[in-house]
Amino acid sequence: MKNLDKKIILIGASTGGPRLIEKICSSLPSDYKHTLCIVQHMSESFLTTFAQRLDRMSSLNVYETKHNMKILSSSIYLVRGGVHMHFSKDSDGNIVVSEEKNMGLSQFQPSIDEMMLSALNIFDPKSIIAILLSGIGDDGAKGMVEIKKNGGYTIGESQNSAIVYGMPKAAFEKDGVSEQLNFEDIIKKILELK
């Protein structure tokens, strides 16, 4: 992982997610070392505006992803609309965004599962922290199961704090959750990562 030597934090959210993602991004200090990649189910035009808003709120740089964009430490990437985000390596060995325009079997594009499953092909699973926040349906459950099974750490938002418990519940019921936490404790966990 030439251009990335810290944890990769994969976050998925749907209904109720934007406010939570804003809180996460605004809580990270400027010397935060890890990388966040975020899928928020939202229309393409809104995602561009949302990425700009997050960038203004955060001490770290927030980028809307583009094909072949390098993934760097101490940065936040919001997956752009209309594509799935996969990871690959360029000719220099750097980890980059690889966009998939074919929707496949996913109900959403971008899909949380697509991002999480692709991460397992590129990153050491022990460096992956996968977090599933509020949302309808089960996007992300399959990715959480595979990451946990391969030695990554997975966190599902608890029923107590989730606006919609659908996605975290689906992951929990499939044994894809290492730890279930209230949202405020998820932020603490992200901040405490070494």
Secondary structure, DSSP 8 states (H G I E B T S, - for coil): -TT--S-EEEEEE-TTHHHHHHHHHHHS-TT--SEEEEEE---HHHHHHHHHHHHHH-SSEEEE--TT-B--TTEEEE--TTSEEEEEE-TTS-EEEEEE---TT-SSSS-HHHHHHHHHHHS-GGGEEEEE-S-SS-TTHHHHHHHHHTT-EEEEE-TTT-SS-HHHHHHHHTT--SEEE-HHHHHHHHHH--
